[in-house]
Amino acid sequence: MKKTLLLGSLALFLFSCGNSDEETPFDNTDPANQSVMLPVKITMGGSSMKINYNGTKILNLTSIKDPGYRTEFTYTDDFITGIKSFENNILQNTVQFSYSGQQMTSSINKKYSTAGALEKTISYTYTPVSTTEINVKKQADLGTNNNYIINSVYTYGNGNMVKVTGSGNGNNNGVPVTYTQDGAYTYTNKSYAFKNVKGFDKIIFNGDESDGVTVLFSNIQNSLSSYKGTLTSGGSGSAYVGYEYTTMFTPSGYPATEIRQSVDASGNPTTTQPDKFIYDYNH
C-alpha cells in the first residue's frame, strides 16, 4: 500500500511534459468573460497546462506543448460525473462520481497500464453523519493478493477537512495487514485556486494521492497551509508524511505562487526538492 498520503500522482502526470508558449487547440470559450476568478494556466517545473472552460464548467487541462497529455471532465447538469486522464493520447486514469441530491456518495478510480490493462481500482463511499463529519469507506484492489479496506472519519471546520482518522485491514502479497491512519490539515484564510469552478464544491477532498484527483480538484474552500499524517501498518511500522506551504496571493486572495515543502515529524524541511506551482487567472 502506498504510504504517501497527499498530492503528487496527478501533479506528476500533469507536468510530465515540457514547456512551450504555443497555444493549445482546445479553447472553447473565453474565461475572461466570467466575473469570478478562474485559473487558466498552471505551471510546475517549467511545464504548463492550459485550463479550458465552458462558462465556469471546466472542460480540460491540456499540455501547452503536447495536447496528448490532458485531463478531461464530464458533467451531468452541474455535477462532475467523470474525469479521464491521458498520456500520449492513451487513457491512464478514470474517476467516476455518484451523487444523491446535492451530496457525493461515491467515487471510483481506475488506473490503466500503457497497454490498456486495468492495474488497480480504488473506491470511496461517503456517508454524512453530521454537518462536520463524514464516514468514509475506502476499498482498494491493487492486484493479486494486494487489497485493503480502511474506514475513516473526516472532520470539517469552516468548510474544509481538518482531520482524518481511520483503521482497516487488508493483504500485502497475501500477508494479512492491519492499518491505522491519522492526518491533520491547516489552511490559510485565502481562497483555493479552483474554488469557483462549477462542480468542484461537490467533490469531497480526501488528501490521498492514490485517488489521483481530489488533491487538486475538490470542495476545499481555502488554500492549504500544512499537512501532517501518519499511516501505521501492522508488521511494517509507521510512515510519516508532512508538508508546509508557502504561498503568495493575488490582490483578490487567490494563490499566485505556491511552494510545497516536505517536512519531517519535527517540522524541519527534508532534502526533497520543494514543488512550486504558478497559477495564472482570467482576471
Buried (B, 14 or more C-beta within 10 A) or exposed (E): BEBBBBBBBBBBBBBBBBBBEEEBEBEEBEBEEBEBBBBBBBBBBEBBBBBBBEEBBBBBBBBBBBBEBBBBBEBEEEBBBEBBBBBEEEBBBBBBBBBEEEEBBBBBBBBBEEEEEEBBBBBBBBEBEEEEBBBBBBBBBBEEEBBBBBBBEBBBEEEBBBBBBBBBBBBBEEEEBEBBBBBBBBBBEBBBBBBBBBBBBBBBBBBBBBBBBBBBBBBBBBBBBBBBBBBBBEEBEEBBBBBBBEBEBBEEBBBBBBEBBBBEEEEEEEEEEBBBBBBBBBE
